[in-house]
Amino acid sequence: MPNHTSNSTESSDNKPPYGEVDKSPEPAHATTGSSTTPKSRLNKTPKMIANGRRAFMWYLLSLVVLIIDQWTKWLAETKLTFHEPVPVIEPFLNWTLAYNYGAAFSFLADAGGWQKWFFSGLALIMSLFLIGYLIKAPRQAKLLSTGLALVLGGAVGNLIDRLLHGHVIDFIHVHNADVWHYPIFNIADMGISIGVALIVIDMLFLEKKREMPRS
């Protein structure tokens, strides 16, 4: 006759005592409500979506910069006399009409004329590059796209000046009485300077964050 007593005793010895928690390791899945989602799937680098057709709205920003630049230059040409300052905020700001035949800070202004085509070519190449890059720029990188659009508008604004007049029209004169004078500039120069600053900020502080895996 089989001994049922010994079998029942062995089975009862294999069971954990009443109330004891099972501490055996669980499968390496994330606790997301689903036991079939591995943690590795949750730590992916976010997919960057290009601006694509949405680059059109950044082109509009460039167009706004371009229109304001050309309009203010037209006002400067029609309302101001060459190199005669008009005080705006004394002693810090004047409107002073000036012509720049070179690059920033009048670089190569006295080169003899070839600099017009040299800087025009550079501006054209930069503008074409920015037009293409705005399409490929990440849609999430709004600060980067803003900077690119401002630089594009400014570059085209000064390019138009060089092709139409052979020089860039400047009129914004920042100074400190007669002690210190900043080189006279225009709206296009402001767009380029602000745009470059935004691009650098994005490169230093935001680009790496966009590429970090999301947990």
Secondary structure, DSSP 8 states (H G I E B T S, - for coil): ---HHHHHHHHHHHS--TT--------SB--SS-TT-BGGGGSB-----B-GGGHHHHHHHHHHHHHHHHHHHHHHHHH--BT--EEEETTTEEEEEEEESSSGGGTTTTS-SHHHHHHHHHHHHHHHHHHHHHHHSBTT-HHHHHHHHHHHHHHHHHHHHHHHHSSEEEEEEEEETTTEE---B-HHHHHHHHHHHHHHHIIIIIHHHHHS-B-
